[in-house]
Each structure stands twice: as structure tokens, then as C-alpha cells.
Amino acid sequence: GSLEIDNSVVPELDFTYFLTDHVALEVIAGVTPHDVALNDSDLGDLDLGSVWLLPPTVTVQYHFDPLTSANIMPYVGAGLNYTYFFGADDWASPVGKVTYNGSFGGALQAGVDIPLGGNWAFNADVKKIWITP
């Protein structure tokens, strides 16, 4: 069979530090709950319970417009995450106890910063993080 963990959309906390007007480093933290299933196995489709993920991520961003001259600053980024699994259901599934190992994976993002004044900005972005349980 194949292991499937559902996708999740959650708010997250991030901090960005500009190295130059165009290049920044971002540290991302968020916690997400996920349902886990084993599909197309010899035993059929099985519910394996749920687990929480903490995938801290670091990305390098490229901002197309300099921080000092734009009202809306679009950017793209790429990076690496390490996913820590915790809070797994404490019950035995039909295949026995399910355990998870942490993993490294890639991350991509695209977004915009909108300056609010001073050193503050509103940020909206979309991220794709690859996680392998």
C-alpha cells in the first residue's frame, strides 16, 4: 500500500532578515495536525489515526523590488525543513502501533510584503513543504 498524510493550511509565524535590498533569510514555524491512512494495502484502505507536525523551515528569498522603493514587494524563496512528528494517536491501528521518524525536505514559497511604516510590513505568501514520514 501507500502511506498518505492529508494536506493542511494553517497560520504560521515567520521572521525575515534582509541581507541586501533583494535577498533575505526567513525562518518559519508552524504546527499542523494531519490524518494518516494506508491506501491500497493487502488489508484494504486503513485509518492509521492522526499526528501533529512541526516543520521548522529556513528559506532564502529573492525580492524583486528593493525594500526602500516599492509599495508592494513580491518575492520567491526556496529552502529546507526538518519535520518533527509528535502527538501521534496512542492507539494500536489494525497494523499495530504507528511510529514516525523525522525527515528533511525542500520548501518553495511565493508572496508579497506590503510596508506598513517603519520597519513593519504585512506579509502574505504560499508555501509548499515536502515532508516524508
C-alpha positions as CSV (number, residue, x, y, z in Angstrom):
1,G,0.0,0.0,0.0
2,S,0.9,3.7,0.0
3,L,1.1,6.0,3.1
4,E,-1.0,9.2,2.8
5,I,-0.9,12.2,5.1
6,D,-3.5,14.8,4.3
7,N,-2.6,18.4,3.3
8,S,-3.1,21.2,5.8
9,V,-3.5,25.0,5.6
10,V,-2.5,26.8,8.8
11,P,-1.3,30.2,10.0
12,E,2.3,30.3,10.9
13,L,4.9,32.6,12.4
14,D,7.9,33.8,10.4
15,F,10.8,36.1,10.8
16,T,12.6,37.7,7.9
17,Y,16.1,39.3,7.9
18,F,17.2,41.2,4.8
19,L,20.9,40.6,3.9
20,T,20.6,43.0,0.9
21,D,17.8,45.0,-0.7
22,H,16.8,41.9,-2.7
23,V,18.0,38.9,-0.7
24,A,16.5,37.8,2.7
25,L,16.6,34.8,5.0
26,E,13.3,33.7,6.5
27,V,12.7,31.3,9.5
28,I,9.3,29.7,9.5
29,A,7.5,27.9,12.4
30,G,4.0,26.4,12.4
31,V,2.3,23.3,13.9
32,T,-0.2,21.3,11.9
33,P,-2.5,18.3,12.6
34,H,-2.8,15.6,10.0
35,D,-4.8,12.4,9.4
36,V,-2.8,9.4,8.2
37,A,-4.0,6.5,6.1
38,L,-2.6,3.4,4.4
39,N,-4.3,3.1,1.0
40,D,-4.4,0.1,-1.4
41,S,-2.8,-2.3,1.0
42,D,-3.4,-6.0,1.2
43,L,-5.8,-5.3,4.1
44,G,-7.6,-2.5,2.1
45,D,-7.7,1.2,3.0
46,L,-6.7,1.7,6.7
47,D,-7.1,4.6,9.0
48,L,-3.8,5.0,10.9
49,G,-5.0,7.8,13.2
50,S,-3.5,11.3,13.3
51,V,-0.3,13.0,14.1
52,W,1.0,16.6,14.7
53,L,3.9,18.0,12.7
54,L,6.4,20.7,13.5
55,P,8.3,21.5,10.3
56,P,10.7,24.4,11.1
57,T,11.9,25.8,7.8
58,V,14.6,28.2,6.6
59,T,14.3,29.8,3.2
60,V,16.4,32.2,1.1
61,Q,14.1,34.8,-0.6
62,Y,14.6,37.0,-3.6
63,H,12.6,40.2,-3.5
64,F,12.0,41.7,-7.0
65,D,11.6,45.3,-5.8
66,P,14.0,46.9,-3.4
67,L,12.7,47.3,0.2
68,T,13.2,51.1,0.1
69,S,11.3,51.9,-3.2
70,A,8.2,49.7,-3.6
71,N,4.7,49.7,-2.1
72,I,4.2,46.0,-2.8
73,M,7.2,43.8,-2.8
74,P,6.8,40.4,-4.5
75,Y,9.3,37.6,-3.8
76,V,10.1,33.9,-4.3
77,G,12.0,31.7,-2.0
78,A,13.5,28.2,-1.6
79,G,14.8,26.4,1.4
80,L,15.0,23.3,3.6
81,N,12.9,22.0,6.5
82,Y,13.3,19.3,9.1
83,T,9.9,17.8,10.2
84,Y,9.4,16.6,13.7
85,F,6.4,14.3,14.3
86,F,4.6,14.3,17.7
87,G,1.3,13.7,19.4
88,A,0.5,10.6,17.4
89,D,-2.7,8.8,18.4
90,D,-1.8,6.4,21.2
91,W,-3.9,3.5,19.9
92,A,-2.9,0.4,18.0
93,S,-4.1,0.6,14.4
94,P,-5.1,-2.5,12.5
95,V,-1.4,-2.9,11.5
96,G,0.0,-2.3,15.1
97,K,1.5,0.8,16.7
98,V,2.4,3.6,14.2
99,T,5.7,5.4,14.8
100,Y,7.2,8.3,12.8
101,N,10.7,9.4,12.1
102,G,11.7,12.9,11.4
103,S,12.7,13.9,7.9
104,F,14.4,16.6,5.8
105,G,12.6,18.1,2.8
106,G,12.6,21.0,0.4
107,A,10.4,24.1,0.6
108,L,9.2,26.7,-2.0
109,Q,7.3,29.9,-1.5
110,A,5.9,32.9,-3.3
111,G,4.5,36.0,-1.7
112,V,4.3,39.7,-1.2
113,D,5.3,42.2,1.5
114,I,3.3,45.4,1.9
115,P,5.1,48.0,4.0
116,L,3.1,49.4,7.0
117,G,5.6,52.0,8.1
118,G,8.9,52.0,10.0
119,N,10.3,48.5,10.0
120,W,6.9,46.8,9.8
121,A,5.3,45.0,6.8
122,F,2.2,42.9,6.2
123,N,3.1,39.6,4.6
124,A,1.0,37.1,2.6
125,D,2.5,34.0,0.9
126,V,2.0,30.5,-0.2
127,K,4.4,27.7,0.8
128,K,4.9,24.1,-0.4
129,I,6.9,22.0,2.0
130,W,7.8,18.4,1.1
131,I,7.5,16.0,4.1
132,T,8.4,12.3,4.1
133,P,7.2,10.4,7.1
